[in-house]
Amino acid sequence: MSEGATASTAVEVADVSKAFGRVHALDGVSFDVGAGEVVGLIGPNGAGKTTLLRILLEVMRPDRGAVRFGGEVRGDGAHLRRQIGYLPGDLRLDPQRRGRAILHDLDALSGGAVATRATRLGALADRLEIDLGRRVGDLSKGNRQKIGLIQAFAHDPALLVLDEPTSGLDPVVQQTFLDVVREARDRGRTVLLSSHDISEIERGADRVVLLRSGRIAADSSVAALRDSAPRRVRVVVQEQADTTRTDTLAPLLALLAPDAKVSSADGSTAIDGVLAGPVADLVRAASALPLVDLVVEEPDLQSVVLGRYARPEAAS
């Protein structure tokens, strides 16, 4: 096992590298995914996400490194694939066939009790509100995507690998999908969620692995990654005489340097700036002043991730 892997590790990606000629799609990628954990895999185009998923699914072999599933090196083919539910990002279905027939054929390959699988298929179809009796060619993109989701979840696999899972889904069905993901996690299933929709990752994932140029740029809980981002803040205090204002505001201005702006109006002084450090430091500095108001904007994950995309250096 790689450093950090434990007995509860469901998936271990250990020093995986893959090159196509002179292009290094993956370069020494290592991370673990625990049982009962939802991990969001994100990154700009060309970051290596698709290559990593193909290696995970044994569609492609790494040049170096290994992927282990439940502590076993991948390679047992059919047995391990039955433990995986996969939704490809470029889902293709026979337009002439009906959804129910496609699902029954795919589901038979997964093994398990027929009655149990049929019950789950029906329940998922009801929750996602799709008529499986219609031909695929007559369905909208969103309804075709629902068929892909049903086939991934129907056999209750230990590992779900979902590539752009909410593509084409309306907001209500997106929420239903996230509910299904959380329920799978609560049953101890592991979910690897690859998406360009950062809000989807923010709402559905416990942790984020961010790839950039074939390397890991960040591996962190959603909360910790968000907390690491600068926040816009506004502090309003009672106006003070010019002779004392500079000294009393100095600790606060130091936290918001170099772009803090100070303005006065209607008997109060407002300080606007960006806080890069802990909020506790801001509160401590503000509490020493005759405070009128304190506003701290919560950063969203999208702004954090876009900032990480742009950084030239790797981040842990």
Backbone torsions as a table, in degrees:
resi	resn	phi	psi	omega
1	MET	NA	149.7	175.5
2	SER	-75.7	167.3	178.8
3	GLU	-59.1	127.4	-179.0
4	GLY	100.5	-19.1	178.5
5	ALA	-72.2	142.1	-179.4
6	THR	-133.4	-178.5	179.8
7	ALA	-63.4	-23.8	179.8
8	SER	-90.1	4.7	178.6
9	THR	-71.3	122.8	179.8
10	ALA	-87.4	-40.5	-179.9
11	VAL	-132.7	131.7	176.8
12	GLU	-125.1	119.3	174.4
13	VAL	-103.3	114.3	-170.8
14	ALA	-118.4	105.9	172.4
15	ASP	52.4	46.3	-175.7
16	VAL	-82.5	129.0	176.8
17	SER	-131.8	146.2	177.0
18	LYS	-152.6	128.9	179.0
19	ALA	-123.1	148.5	172.7
20	PHE	-120.3	96.1	-172.2
21	GLY	66.5	-124.4	179.8
22	ARG	-89.4	-2.8	-178.4
23	VAL	-92.4	119.6	178.5
24	HIS	-92.5	98.4	-179.2
25	ALA	-69.4	-38.3	176.8
26	LEU	-135.2	138.7	-175.6
27	ASP	-137.1	90.5	175.7
28	GLY	68.1	42.5	-178.1
29	VAL	-80.4	127.6	178.4
30	SER	-139.4	129.3	170.4
31	PHE	-166.3	161.2	179.3
32	ASP	-118.7	150.7	173.6
33	VAL	-124.8	124.5	-176.8
34	GLY	-82.9	158.9	172.9
35	ALA	-62.4	135.9	-178.6
36	GLY	72.5	29.9	-179.4
37	GLU	-126.0	141.2	174.5
38	VAL	-108.4	117.8	-178.8
39	VAL	-114.4	126.8	176.3
40	GLY	-90.3	128.1	178.0
41	LEU	-106.5	114.9	-175.6
42	ILE	-131.8	164.4	179.6
43	GLY	161.6	157.7	179.0
44	PRO	-68.0	168.9	175.7
45	ASN	-56.5	135.6	-179.7
46	GLY	84.5	7.2	-178.1
47	ALA	-74.8	-22.2	-179.4
48	GLY	114.0	6.3	-176.4
49	LYS	-62.3	-49.4	-177.2
50	THR	-63.9	-41.6	177.6
51	THR	-60.7	-42.1	179.5
52	LEU	-63.4	-43.1	179.2
53	LEU	-64.2	-38.8	179.7
54	ARG	-65.9	-35.8	176.2
55	ILE	-69.2	-41.2	178.7
56	LEU	-59.9	-36.1	-177.4
57	LEU	-91.4	4.1	179.7
58	GLU	65.1	21.9	171.2
59	VAL	-76.2	-23.0	-176.9
60	MET	-142.1	149.1	178.6
61	ARG	-102.4	140.2	175.8
62	PRO	-74.0	154.3	172.8
63	ASP	-74.0	-31.4	180.0
64	ARG	-149.2	151.6	177.6
65	GLY	91.9	-175.8	-176.1
66	ALA	-152.7	156.4	171.1
67	VAL	-116.3	128.0	179.4
68	ARG	-115.9	139.7	-179.5
69	PHE	-118.4	110.9	-175.8
70	GLY	62.6	31.8	178.9
71	GLY	88.8	-8.5	-179.2
72	GLU	-100.3	137.6	174.1
73	VAL	-67.1	131.5	179.6
74	ARG	-57.0	144.5	179.3
75	GLY	155.2	-8.8	179.9
76	ASP	-83.0	6.8	171.1
77	GLY	53.9	-109.9	-170.2
78	ALA	-57.8	-42.7	-177.6
79	HIS	-61.7	-47.5	-178.0
80	LEU	-71.2	-34.6	179.6
81	ARG	-65.1	-28.5	176.3
82	ARG	-67.6	-19.0	179.3
83	GLN	-89.7	3.3	-176.4
84	ILE	-119.4	134.8	169.4
85	GLY	-107.5	122.4	-172.3
86	TYR	-123.7	131.3	170.3
87	LEU	-116.2	111.9	179.8
88	PRO	-74.4	154.1	178.0
89	GLY	-71.4	-24.0	178.8
90	ASP	-114.4	59.7	-176.8
91	LEU	-56.4	128.3	177.8
92	ARG	-128.4	127.4	-179.1
93	LEU	-128.7	148.7	179.0
94	ASP	-63.4	115.5	-175.6
95	PRO	-67.5	-18.7	-177.1
96	GLN	-85.5	-16.2	-176.8
97	ARG	-93.5	160.2	178.5
98	ARG	-90.7	150.5	-175.6
99	GLY	-55.2	-42.3	-177.4
100	ARG	-63.5	-40.8	-179.3
101	ALA	-65.7	-41.4	178.6
102	ILE	-62.2	-45.2	-178.5
103	LEU	-65.7	-39.3	179.3
104	HIS	-64.7	-40.1	179.7
105	ASP	-66.8	-45.5	179.6
106	LEU	-66.4	-37.9	-177.0
107	ASP	-69.0	-32.4	179.9
108	ALA	-63.4	-27.2	-179.9
109	LEU	-73.3	-18.5	-173.7
110	SER	-85.1	-13.0	-179.2
111	GLY	77.9	-175.4	-179.8
112	GLY	92.6	176.8	-176.8
113	ALA	-71.4	129.3	-176.9
114	VAL	-60.9	-44.9	-177.8
115	ALA	-62.3	-40.6	-179.9
116	THR	-65.5	-43.0	179.6
117	ARG	-63.2	-42.4	-178.9
118	ALA	-63.6	-38.9	178.2
119	THR	-63.4	-44.0	-179.7
120	ARG	-66.7	-39.4	177.6
121	LEU	-58.4	-47.3	-179.2
122	GLY	-63.6	-41.5	-178.7
123	ALA	-65.6	-42.0	179.5
124	LEU	-67.0	-39.8	178.3
125	ALA	-62.6	-39.6	178.5
126	ASP	-65.5	-43.3	-177.6
127	ARG	-67.1	-36.9	-179.0
128	LEU	-87.6	-3.8	174.8
129	GLU	57.4	63.7	177.9
130	ILE	-132.8	139.4	176.4
131	ASP	-89.3	107.1	-176.7
132	LEU	-78.3	-3.6	179.5
133	GLY	-84.7	-5.7	-178.4
134	ARG	-90.1	153.0	175.8
135	ARG	-68.1	142.8	-178.7
136	VAL	-59.0	-37.9	-179.1
137	GLY	-63.8	-18.0	179.5
138	ASP	-93.9	-1.0	-175.7
139	LEU	-93.7	151.9	173.3
140	SER	-72.0	167.2	177.6
141	LYS	-58.3	-41.5	-179.9
142	GLY	-62.7	-40.1	-180.0
143	ASN	-72.6	-32.2	173.4
144	ARG	-65.0	-37.6	178.4
145	GLN	-64.0	-35.4	178.0
146	LYS	-61.8	-38.7	177.2
147	ILE	-62.5	-41.5	176.8
148	GLY	-61.1	-41.5	178.8
149	LEU	-65.7	-42.1	-179.6
150	ILE	-61.1	-44.4	-178.4
151	GLN	-66.4	-28.0	179.1
152	ALA	-73.3	-38.9	-173.9
153	PHE	-92.2	-19.4	-165.0
154	ALA	-60.7	-36.3	-177.3
155	HIS	-92.7	14.5	176.4
156	ASP	49.0	58.1	-175.5
157	PRO	-70.9	159.0	178.1
158	ALA	-69.7	-31.3	-178.3
159	LEU	-129.0	129.8	175.2
160	LEU	-112.4	126.3	177.1
161	VAL	-116.7	109.5	-171.1
162	LEU	-121.3	117.0	-176.0
163	ASP	-106.3	114.9	-177.1
164	GLU	49.4	58.0	-170.3
165	PRO	-69.3	-25.4	-176.2
166	THR	-99.9	12.7	178.8
167	SER	-57.9	122.2	177.3
168	GLY	85.8	-5.0	-178.0
169	LEU	-87.1	143.5	175.9
170	ASP	-76.5	163.9	-174.5
171	PRO	-56.5	-36.1	-179.6
172	VAL	-65.9	-44.7	-179.9
173	VAL	-69.9	-33.4	175.1
174	GLN	-57.9	-42.0	178.9
175	GLN	-66.4	-39.4	176.5
176	THR	-61.5	-42.6	177.2
177	PHE	-58.3	-45.9	179.9
178	LEU	-63.3	-35.1	175.6
179	ASP	-62.6	-42.5	179.6
180	VAL	-64.3	-39.2	177.6
181	VAL	-62.4	-46.7	-179.5
182	ARG	-62.6	-38.8	178.6
183	GLU	-64.8	-40.1	176.5
184	ALA	-63.2	-43.3	177.4
185	ARG	-59.7	-42.9	-178.1
186	ASP	-66.9	-20.9	174.5
187	ARG	-86.7	5.0	179.1
188	GLY	90.0	9.0	178.5
189	ARG	-79.1	154.9	-179.6
190	THR	-106.7	136.0	-176.8
191	VAL	-127.6	127.2	172.8
192	LEU	-111.7	114.9	-170.5
193	LEU	-115.0	110.3	179.5
194	SER	-103.2	125.7	-175.1
195	SER	-157.6	149.8	169.2
196	HIS	-90.2	-10.1	179.4
197	ASP	-86.0	96.4	-173.3
198	ILE	-66.7	-31.5	178.3
199	SER	-65.0	-32.7	176.3
200	GLU	-64.7	-42.7	177.0
201	ILE	-64.1	-42.0	-178.4
202	GLU	-61.5	-39.1	-177.4
203	ARG	-82.0	-28.6	-170.2
204	GLY	-110.0	-17.7	-172.8
205	ALA	-101.3	150.5	171.9
206	ASP	-87.0	-29.7	-172.9
207	ARG	-144.3	155.5	-179.7
208	VAL	-124.0	131.1	168.3
209	VAL	-112.8	117.0	-176.4
210	LEU	-105.3	120.4	177.4
211	LEU	-99.3	141.0	173.3
212	ARG	-146.6	123.3	178.7
213	SER	54.6	39.1	174.8
214	GLY	80.8	4.6	179.2
215	ARG	-126.1	160.4	177.3
216	ILE	-79.9	120.0	178.1
217	ALA	-94.1	-22.2	177.4
218	ALA	-161.5	144.3	174.5
219	ASP	-144.0	102.5	-168.9
220	SER	-157.1	159.5	170.3
221	SER	-64.2	154.1	178.8
222	VAL	-58.7	-43.1	-178.3
223	ALA	-63.6	-44.4	-178.3
224	ALA	-67.4	-37.8	179.3
225	LEU	-65.9	-41.1	178.3
226	ARG	-66.7	-40.5	-179.3
227	ASP	-66.0	-22.1	-178.6
228	SER	-78.5	-8.1	-174.8
229	ALA	-85.4	148.1	173.2
230	PRO	-61.3	148.1	178.8
231	ARG	-121.2	141.0	171.4
232	ARG	-79.3	134.1	-178.7
233	VAL	-132.7	156.3	174.7
234	ARG	-138.4	124.5	179.1
235	VAL	-118.2	126.9	178.8
236	VAL	-117.8	126.5	179.6
237	VAL	-127.3	162.6	174.9
238	GLN	-62.5	139.7	-177.4
239	GLU	-66.1	139.2	-178.7
240	GLN	-120.8	163.3	178.2
241	ALA	-62.4	146.3	-178.3
242	ASP	-56.9	-29.4	-176.4
243	THR	-70.7	-23.1	-178.2
244	THR	-110.8	-16.5	-172.5
245	ARG	-62.9	-42.6	-176.8
246	THR	-60.9	-44.7	-178.6
247	ASP	-68.7	-43.0	-175.9
248	THR	-72.2	-29.3	-179.6
249	LEU	-88.1	-9.6	-173.7
250	ALA	-54.7	-47.7	-179.3
251	PRO	-61.0	-38.0	179.4
252	LEU	-69.0	-44.4	-179.6
253	LEU	-63.6	-32.9	179.0
254	ALA	-64.0	-34.4	179.4
255	LEU	-71.8	-27.4	-175.0
256	LEU	-104.6	5.8	179.8
257	ALA	-64.7	153.6	6.6
258	PRO	-99.8	2.7	-170.7
259	ASP	-108.6	19.1	-179.6
260	ALA	-65.3	141.8	179.0
261	LYS	-123.4	134.6	-178.7
262	VAL	-115.2	130.4	177.5
263	SER	-140.1	152.6	-178.7
264	SER	-127.1	141.1	177.1
265	ALA	-168.3	143.2	174.2
266	ASP	53.2	40.3	174.6
267	GLY	78.9	13.2	178.0
268	SER	-136.8	159.4	178.5
269	THR	-118.0	129.5	179.9
270	ALA	-110.2	133.7	176.4
271	ILE	-117.5	118.3	178.9
272	ASP	-112.7	137.0	179.2
273	GLY	-173.5	-169.7	-178.5
274	VAL	-119.2	126.7	-179.8
275	LEU	-98.7	120.1	179.1
276	ALA	-98.5	-15.7	-177.0
277	GLY	-101.8	-166.6	-177.6
278	PRO	-65.0	143.5	177.6
279	VAL	-63.4	-31.1	-179.4
280	ALA	-58.6	-36.2	178.5
281	ASP	-66.1	-38.7	178.0
282	LEU	-64.3	-46.6	-179.2
283	VAL	-60.8	-40.8	-179.8
284	ARG	-62.6	-44.0	-179.8
285	ALA	-69.1	-39.2	-177.8
286	ALA	-71.1	-32.2	-177.1
287	SER	-67.9	-18.0	178.5
288	ALA	-82.9	-1.6	-177.5
289	LEU	-111.9	162.5	174.3
290	PRO	-73.4	80.1	-168.7
291	LEU	-73.2	134.9	174.3
292	VAL	-107.0	-42.2	-177.7
293	ASP	-156.5	149.2	177.3
294	LEU	-141.1	120.3	-179.4
295	VAL	-122.6	125.3	176.9
296	VAL	-123.0	116.7	179.5
297	GLU	-78.1	129.1	177.6
298	GLU	-77.0	123.0	179.9
299	PRO	-71.5	141.8	174.2
300	ASP	-90.4	161.4	-175.0
301	LEU	-63.8	-31.3	-177.7
302	GLN	-61.8	-44.1	-180.0
303	SER	-65.0	-35.6	178.2
304	VAL	-64.6	-48.4	-175.6
305	VAL	-65.7	-42.8	179.1
306	LEU	-61.1	-36.1	175.8
307	GLY	-65.3	-39.7	178.3
308	ARG	-68.2	-35.4	176.9
309	TYR	-56.6	-37.9	-172.8
310	ALA	-83.0	-15.2	-176.1
311	ARG	-73.0	133.8	178.6
312	PRO	-75.5	-23.9	-176.3
313	GLU	-95.8	154.2	175.8
314	ALA	-76.8	151.7	177.4
315	ALA	-127.4	144.2	-179.7
316	SER	-88.6	NA	NA
